[in-house]
């Protein structure tokens, strides 16, 4: 395949050179063969570049160096072939050096990606270990406030640990938001042990989440889902949570809606004593966005992030 493509490049170079012959002054027999040599070396490797150089040189010698249609050795042909050989050898050597450098770079990137994945794995394990230690610390503590604080801290660290396993993208293009939310919300529901919760995730398939925004967004979504399960579905055997993402010219809106009990009368997010809601509002501000709770057929938690 590579040989056939190389010969096709040479045929094209010959045809172009033949068509341009009336337009070119004497002394340009190789004008169209140099690009063919470079193209063959770049596309198909060193062997193809050498074949293109040899065959292209012979074609130019036979058809475009006087005396024409012969391989006569004269002072003119020796000078022309010497110059051609020097140029094509230099071209092929530079291409090979460039390709070798690209191969080394690709290998180094692969090694860096492996090391980064290992780092992510270790960081995640360490965070999960801290969360487990906080859970163990609850033994012997009877104060309800202290127990609740440890539970909340352990849960949030567990969420961060699970998020960190998903953060790595070798291409640096960010995370696919729909897949990310599906995994995150399923983890939160499973961690809360409520078997009657059904989830629906509605997000654009091509919307990407930058790694710097992943943890804040995930913590806000996790807080909203956990609140829906804990408060919205309190005393109920089942419930439904819908996470919807809208991306338009103004920005990205993440909506977490449940069909639970709704907000208590007179509720105000600004004056709420809930630590989790306070953290959600703070994280939204870090993203230059806004977090709000809306009573509408249950409760809707809405995160708005400008572009």
N, C-alpha and C positions, 0 to 999 in steps of 0.2 A: 504493500500500500504506500509506504513512504517513498520507495523507489519510483513507483508510477507517478506519484504527485511531484517528485523532484524532476522527472523527465518532462512532465507537463509544464512546470515552471520554465524549464529551459526552452521548450518549444514556443511558449508564449514570448519569452525574451528574444528568441530568434526572429519570430514574426514581427515583433515591434521594431527590432533593429533593422530588419529588411524593409519595412514600410518607411522608416525614418531615414534610410540611407541617402535619398536625394537631398535631404535637408541638413545632414550632418557634414561638417568639413572633414577632410582627411585627418586621420589620427584618433578617431574615437571608435575603434572596432569593438570595444568591450562595454560600451556605455550601458546597454540594457542587461548585460550578464552579471555585473556586480550586484544589483539588487536581487537577482535570482539566487545567487550564492548565499547572500545574507538571509534571505527568506527561507531557503532550504535548511540552513544551519540552525536558525531559530526554531522553525516548526518541527523539524524531523531529526535534529541532532548532528553530531560531528561527522558521522559517516555520510549522511546525505549532503552536507556542506562540501565535503571533499569531492564527492561524485559530481556535484554541480560545478565545482571549480574546474575539474579536469575536462568534463564534457563541454562546458561553456567555453573554455579556452580553446579547445580543438575546433569547435564550431566557428568561433571568431577568426582563428588562424586560417581556416580553410576558405571561409566565405568573404571575410572583410579585411584581410591583410594582403597587399600585393606581394607576389603575383597571385591573383585570385584563383580559387578552386585547385589549390595545391598545398602541400605541406613543405614547400621549398624553404630551406634554411638560408637566410640572407642576414646581412647586418640589421636590416629593418625588422625582420621577424624575431631575431634574437633580442633586440632591444625591447620590442613590444611585449614578447613573452616574459622577459625578465621583469618588466614593470608590472605586468598582469599578475605574475606569480607572487611578487612582493605584496601587492595590494590584497589579493584574495587570502593569502596566508595571514596577513594582519587582520583582515576582517574575520576570518574563521577563529583565529586565536582570541580576539576580543569577544566574539559571541560566546565561545566556550568558557572564557573567564566569567562573563556575565551570568551564564547559565549555572556555572558552578557556585557562584555567589548566591544566586537565587535558591539553589538546592540547600546550601548551608543555612540560609535565612529561614527556609521552610522547616528545616530540621530543628533549628533553635526555637522557632515559634511553637512547634509541636511539643518540644521539651518544656517550654515555659507554660503552655496550656496544661500539661500533665502536672507540673509543680503547683500551678494555681489551683487545679482541681483538688490536689492533695491538701493544700492549705485550707481551701473551703471546707473540705471534709473534716479536717482536724478542728477548725474553728467551730463548726457546727457541733461536733462531738463535745467540745469543751463547754459550749453554751448549754447543751442538753444535760451535761453532768452538773452544772451549777443549778439548773432547774430541779434536777433530782435531789441535790443536797438541800435545797430549800424545802422540798416536800418532806424530806427526812427530818428537817429541823422542826416540823410541826409537832413531832412527838414530845410529849411533856408540856406543851403549851395549851393552856385552857382558856385564855382570854380570847373571846370571839373576834375582837377587832384585829388582834395580832394574827390569828389564824386566817382571817379573811385577807389581810395584807400579804401574808406568805403565799396563800393560794393564788392571788392575783399576780404577784411577782413571778411565781413559778410558771403560771400559764403564759404570761407574756414572754418570758425567756424561752419557753418551749416553742412559741410561735416564731420568735426570731431565729432559733436554731433550725426549724424546718424551712424557713425562708432562705437561709444562707445556703442550703443545699441546692436551691434552684437558681441562685443568683448568677452562676457562671455561664457566660456566653462566649465561646472561643472567638467568634467573629466580632465581638464588641458591639453588636447591634441591638442590645437590649433584650428584654424578655417579652415573649408573646403573652399579652395580658389575659386573654381568655383562658389559656391553659393554666397560667399562673393562678388565676382566681379559682378555677375549678379545683385544683389541688389544695389550695389554701383553705377554701370554705369546707371542703370535705374533711380536712384535718381538724378544723375547729368543731364541726358537728360531732365527729368521732370522739374528740377529746372531751366534749361535754356529756357524752353518754346518753344523748336523747335520740332514741331510735325512731321516733315518729316525725322527724323533721325531713321535709323534702326540699331540695335545692333546685333552683333554675338560674343558670348563668347565661346572660345575653350580652355579648361583647363582640366587637369587630374582630375577625380572625387575624387581620394584618396589623392590628394596633400593637405597638411595642412599648414596653415599660423600661425606661432607663434604670440601670442598677442603682444610681443614687436615690431614686424615688421609690425603689421597690420596698424597702423596709417601712418607711412612713406610710405608704399606701396600704401595705399589707396589715400593719398594726391597726390602722383605722378601720379597715374592712373587718378584721378579726374582732375588734372591740364591738362593732355594730352587730355582727352575727352572734357573738357571745351574749350580748345584751338582749337580742331578740329571743334567744333560747331561754335565758335565765329569767327575764322579766315578762316578755311578751307571751311566752308559752307556759308560764307558771301555772301549774294545776291542770294542764291540758295534755292529752295523750299525743297530739299531733299538731303540726303547723307547717306553714310554707314560707320560705324565704326566697325572694327574687333579687338577684344582683344584676343590675343593668348598667352598661357603660355606653355613653354617647360622646362621640368625638365630632366637634364641629369647629367653625372658624373661631369661636370664642374660647374654646378650651375643651377639657375632658371633664365629664361629670360622671361620677360613680355613685349609683343609687342602690341602697340596701333596704328593701321593703319587706315587712313581715305582715302577716294577717292576725297578729296577736291582740293583746288587750288594749294596746295604745298607750299614749302618755298619760300620766296622772293629771288631774285638774290643776291648773295653775303652774304647770311645769315650765321652768326657764333654764335653758342650757347654761346661760351665763352664771346663774346662782346655784347650779346643781353641785352637790357635795361629791359627786362621783369622780374618783380619781381617773378612771378609764376615759370618761368623757372629756375631762380636762386635758388628758394627754392627747386625745384625738384632735381637740381644737388647737392645741399647741403644734402638733405635727402638721396640721393643715396650713397653719401660718408659715411654717418652715418651707412649705411647698408654694408659698405665695397664694394659697387658696383659702377656701372657707369650708367649715364643717357645720352642718346644721341638722336639727331633728324636727320632723314635721309629722303632726298627727293627721293621718289620712287613711282611713280604713285599716287601722293598725298603726304602725310607725314606719316612717321612712327616714333613714339616715342618708344624708347627701353630702358628698365631697366634691367640691368644684375646684378644678386646677386650671389656671389660665395657660395658654401656650406661651 
